[in-house]
Each structure stands twice: as C-alpha cells, then as structure tokens.
C-alpha cells in the first residue's frame, strides 16, 4: 500500500491485510472501486455481514421448502442451529481451556456469540449465578427478518436460536432446565426474548 492510498476509507486501511493480494490491471482504478463500494464504517461493514448471514439462512431454508416441502424447513433449521451451538461451545472450550463447565461459563459463551456474531442483539442480565442464568435478549432478529423476506416465517418455531443455546448447554454437558419465552416479536423483527437456564 502506497502513500496515495491514505485517503481511502479507514475500514479499508485497517483491514488491508485481507485485501493486500488483490491485483488490478493498470486501466482499472482500484481507488475508485474501493471508494465507491468498500464499507465506509465498521458499523456498515458489520451490518452487511450480518445481513448476508441472515439472507443465507433464509435463502437456504426457502430452497429446502421448494425441494423437500414445508415440514423439512423447521426441522433442518432446528438441527442446524443445535449443531452450530455445539460447535460454538467446543470451539470456545478448546480456545479457553480454563473455562469451567458451569452456567456462568455457558452464559459467557452465549454473550460472546452476541459480541462476535449477532450485532443487532443486546442483552440485559437479570440473574447470574451458579444455579440460574436469566438473560433478556433484545433487538432485531435477523433470522426472523430473513424468513419474512423469503416467506417462510410461519413455518419456523421462534426464536430459532433456542436450539443453538441448547446445543451449547449439551456440549458443555450441563444438566439443566431451559426455557426461552417470547416477550415480543413484531413484524419488523424487533424482539424481546427471555432466556432462563437453571440447574436441575
């Protein structure tokens, strides 16, 4: 990267290692394309990535409906989310070997997932100890938004992230009682979910 590129978006300069191997012919202006199409802020970049994640989820389930029928859509969503929860827990436990296998550790993994992968969600911790975790999850449910866009929202059980959380708990071999209630889920996909996990 040369001195002339310093006027490019901060996002591009910060993430340059991901783009340093791009090669443009001399007749193509790399700077012009970057200025026109590269996200101008990290908020825009993260939102775009989240939108693509939701669209991929909704689009794949729509094709499953077309190929295998409506009954398959919900079951595959549940299986996928559960498996993703297991893999998320195993990845975190491998990366953080000192992480305990208890409810607070499980909650840390859940909140870490919000930090890294679910920017539209915020949370409010209502209870946090070794016997019970209660968290309000609020914001925009990107999976609901995508399912609405693809016309499959009525076929799915909400919140679709419930099996994901169950997968985390099962991977950590926690003997728990788990419920997730919908306090609010509107047509614009704004939501309030109450997640309660307690020791049996």
C-alpha positions as CSV (number, residue, x, y, z in Angstrom):
1,X,0.0,0.0,0.0
2,X,1.5,3.4,-1.0
3,X,1.2,6.8,0.4
4,X,-1.6,7.8,-2.1
5,X,-3.9,5.2,-0.5
6,X,-4.1,7.0,2.8
7,X,-7.2,8.9,1.7
8,X,-9.1,5.6,1.4
9,X,-11.8,4.6,4.0
10,X,-10.4,3.8,7.5
11,X,-12.1,0.4,7.2
12,X,-10.1,-0.5,4.2
13,X,-6.8,0.7,5.8
14,X,-7.5,-1.2,9.0
15,X,-8.4,-4.4,7.1
16,X,-5.7,-4.0,4.5
17,X,-4.2,-7.5,5.2
18,X,-7.4,-9.1,3.8
19,X,-7.1,-7.1,0.6
20,X,-3.3,-6.8,0.1
21,X,-3.2,-9.6,-2.5
22,X,-5.8,-8.0,-4.8
23,X,-4.4,-7.3,-8.3
24,X,-5.9,-4.7,-10.6
25,X,-4.8,-4.1,-14.2
26,X,-3.5,-0.6,-14.9
27,X,-6.6,0.5,-16.7
28,X,-8.8,-0.1,-13.7
29,X,-8.8,2.3,-10.8
30,X,-8.5,0.3,-7.5
31,X,-9.0,3.5,-5.5
32,X,-12.2,4.4,-7.3
33,X,-13.8,1.0,-6.8
34,X,-12.8,1.0,-3.1
35,X,-14.2,4.5,-2.6
36,X,-17.5,3.5,-4.3
37,X,-18.1,0.1,-2.8
38,X,-16.0,-0.6,0.3
39,X,-17.9,0.0,3.5
40,X,-17.3,3.5,4.9
41,X,-17.6,2.5,8.5
42,X,-17.3,-0.6,10.7
43,X,-20.9,-0.3,11.6
44,X,-21.8,-0.6,7.9
45,X,-19.4,-3.5,7.4
46,X,-20.7,-5.5,10.4
47,X,-24.3,-4.8,9.4
48,X,-23.7,-6.0,5.9
49,X,-22.0,-9.2,7.1
50,X,-25.0,-9.8,9.5
51,X,-27.5,-9.2,6.7
52,X,-25.7,-11.7,4.4
53,X,-25.7,-14.3,7.3
54,X,-29.4,-13.9,7.7
55,X,-30.0,-14.0,3.9
56,X,-28.0,-17.2,3.6
57,X,-30.0,-18.8,6.3
58,X,-33.4,-17.7,4.9
59,X,-32.4,-18.5,1.3
60,X,-31.2,-22.0,2.0
61,X,-34.4,-22.8,4.0
62,X,-36.5,-21.5,1.2
63,X,-34.8,-23.9,-1.2
64,X,-35.3,-26.7,1.3
65,X,-39.0,-25.9,1.3
66,X,-39.1,-26.0,-2.6
67,X,-37.2,-29.3,-2.8
68,X,-38.4,-31.2,0.3
69,X,-41.6,-29.5,1.5
70,X,-42.6,-27.3,4.4
71,X,-42.1,-29.9,7.1
72,X,-38.4,-30.1,6.4
73,X,-37.8,-26.4,6.8
74,X,-38.3,-26.2,10.5
75,X,-36.6,-29.5,11.3
76,X,-33.5,-28.5,9.3
77,X,-33.4,-25.1,11.0
78,X,-33.5,-26.7,14.4
79,X,-30.8,-29.3,13.5
80,X,-28.6,-26.7,12.0
81,X,-28.9,-24.3,15.0
82,X,-28.3,-27.1,17.5
83,X,-25.2,-28.3,15.7
84,X,-23.9,-24.7,15.5
85,X,-24.4,-24.3,19.2
86,X,-22.4,-27.5,19.9
87,X,-19.6,-26.4,17.6
88,X,-19.5,-22.9,19.1
89,X,-19.2,-24.3,22.6
90,X,-16.5,-26.8,21.6
91,X,-14.5,-24.0,19.8
92,X,-14.7,-21.8,22.9
93,X,-13.7,-24.6,25.3
94,X,-10.8,-25.5,23.1
95,X,-9.6,-21.9,22.8
96,X,-10.1,-21.3,26.5
97,X,-9.1,-24.5,28.4
98,X,-9.6,-22.8,31.8
99,X,-13.3,-22.2,31.1
100,X,-15.4,-24.0,33.6
101,X,-18.2,-26.3,32.6
102,X,-20.9,-24.4,34.5
103,X,-23.8,-22.0,34.0
104,X,-21.7,-18.8,34.2
105,X,-19.3,-20.1,31.6
106,X,-22.2,-21.1,29.3
107,X,-23.6,-17.6,29.6
108,X,-20.2,-16.1,28.8
109,X,-20.1,-18.2,25.5
110,X,-23.6,-17.0,24.7
111,X,-22.7,-13.3,25.3
112,X,-19.5,-13.8,23.4
113,X,-21.6,-15.0,20.4
114,X,-23.6,-11.8,20.6
115,X,-20.4,-9.8,20.7
116,X,-18.9,-11.5,17.7
117,X,-21.8,-12.7,15.5
118,X,-25.1,-11.0,16.4
119,X,-24.6,-7.2,16.4
120,X,-28.4,-6.5,16.2
121,X,-28.9,-8.1,19.6
122,X,-28.3,-6.5,23.0
123,X,-28.8,-8.2,26.3
124,X,-29.9,-7.5,29.9
125,X,-28.7,-9.9,32.5
126,X,-31.4,-10.5,35.1
127,X,-29.8,-13.3,37.1
128,X,-26.3,-14.7,37.1
129,X,-25.0,-17.3,39.5
130,X,-24.1,-21.0,39.6
131,X,-27.7,-22.2,39.8
132,X,-29.6,-19.9,37.4
133,X,-28.9,-17.6,34.4
134,X,-31.6,-15.3,33.2
135,X,-30.9,-13.0,30.2
136,X,-33.2,-10.8,28.2
137,X,-32.1,-10.8,24.5
138,X,-33.4,-7.7,22.7
139,X,-33.0,-6.1,19.3
140,X,-33.6,-7.2,15.7
141,X,-33.8,-10.9,15.0
142,X,-32.0,-11.2,11.7
143,X,-33.3,-14.8,11.1
144,X,-36.8,-13.6,11.5
145,X,-36.2,-10.7,9.1
146,X,-34.7,-13.1,6.5
147,X,-37.5,-15.6,7.0
148,X,-40.1,-12.8,6.5
149,X,-38.3,-11.8,3.3
150,X,-38.4,-15.3,1.9
151,X,-41.9,-16.0,3.0
152,X,-41.1,-18.9,5.4
153,X,-41.5,-17.3,8.8
154,X,-44.8,-19.1,9.6
155,X,-43.0,-22.5,9.1
156,X,-40.4,-21.9,11.8
157,X,-40.6,-22.0,15.6
158,X,-39.4,-18.8,17.2
159,X,-37.0,-18.0,18.4
160,X,-34.9,-20.1,16.1
161,X,-31.8,-19.6,18.3
162,X,-33.3,-21.7,21.0
163,X,-31.7,-24.9,19.7
164,X,-28.4,-23.1,19.4
165,X,-28.4,-22.3,23.1
166,X,-29.5,-25.9,23.9
167,X,-26.5,-27.1,21.8
168,X,-24.1,-25.0,23.9
169,X,-25.5,-26.5,27.1
170,X,-25.4,-30.1,25.8
171,X,-21.8,-29.7,24.5
172,X,-20.8,-28.5,28.0
173,X,-22.6,-31.5,29.5
174,X,-24.8,-29.3,31.7
175,X,-27.7,-30.9,33.4
176,X,-30.2,-28.0,33.1
177,X,-33.7,-26.8,32.7
178,X,-34.0,-24.4,29.8
179,X,-36.8,-22.2,28.6
180,X,-37.0,-19.3,26.2
181,X,-40.1,-17.2,26.1
182,X,-41.1,-14.6,23.5
183,X,-42.0,-11.3,25.2
184,X,-42.2,-9.6,21.9
185,X,-41.7,-10.4,18.2
186,X,-43.0,-7.8,15.8
187,X,-43.5,-7.7,12.0
188,X,-40.3,-5.6,11.7
189,X,-38.5,-8.4,13.5
190,X,-37.8,-6.4,16.7
191,X,-37.9,-8.8,19.5
192,X,-37.5,-9.4,23.2
193,X,-36.7,-13.0,24.3
194,X,-36.4,-14.1,27.8
195,X,-33.8,-16.9,28.3
196,X,-33.7,-18.8,31.6
197,X,-31.3,-21.7,32.3
198,X,-31.2,-23.3,35.7
199,X,-29.6,-26.4,37.3
200,X,-31.8,-29.4,37.7
